[in-house]
Amino acid sequence: MAAPKLVDGPEGQQKVVLKSSSGGSAEVFLHGAHVTSWKSNKGEELFFLSKKAIYAPPKAIRGGIPLCFPQFGPLGKLQQHGFARNSEFEVSRGSEDSVTMSLRPTTDLHRTYPHEFHLLVTVKVGSDSLTQTLEVKNESSEAMPLGTAFHTYFLVSDVDNVYVDVGSDGPTYLDNTKGRAETQLSGSKVKFQQEFDAIFQGAPDSLKLVDEKTGRTITVKKEGLPDAVVWNPWGDKQFADMAEGEYRTFVCVEPALAASGPIQVQPGETWSCTQVLSVS
């Protein structure tokens, strides 16, 4: 079986190119074990990647799937979303359509997160699917606090044309635009008319992103992750690595261990979670 192909990307950053036998493809940078591209067997790009994305470490890449680990957002003592998305991984194993990347703590990481761990991130591309698994073993003698998320940026025709079906009718969510105030959604669909940043605790394990203009539906299935985050910053927020108006072309749907965490991974214990993305 052929090994994954390693090539140079922007700023000399190396990435792995994955291809399924039926035509789907993906690209994964060693920096952050960061998936930046997922294409269906029709060659359609399914992930948003900013035109102004910065590839120079330690900056995280804007778009694709940044990994939040071992903390989601500001919910802990670490930097926003933890350090995995800013760290350099190594290729552990792989094939033509899958790769596993590995991260162990450095001296610098120990200063802020004093735990021994081994993190493995596996990405596998299919014809019309992408599967991503995060597996971490606590190799220290004390419990290890953990929060995480797959911070996936999906490409859309225009934010006006899409909705996210969260899989349940009238759920409550924590509104991050209002200090995590508990709010109730009317119905099961999130539509976007302003900034939306919400944590759905105990969310169903299957959510859908529907683009009514293109007729495309992306199904997001999650395993081992109790929460789901839905985000679009609208035009009120400015980011140095996002071009003007780009907020209209993406929506983030993020399987997460966010407000339901952190959990405590016990010494010697291995914990894992998975997201499976499919397009129709």
Order of alpha helices (4+ residues) and beta strands (2+ residues): beta-beta-beta-beta-beta-beta-beta-alpha-beta-beta-beta-beta-beta-beta-beta-beta-beta-beta-beta-beta-beta-beta-beta-beta
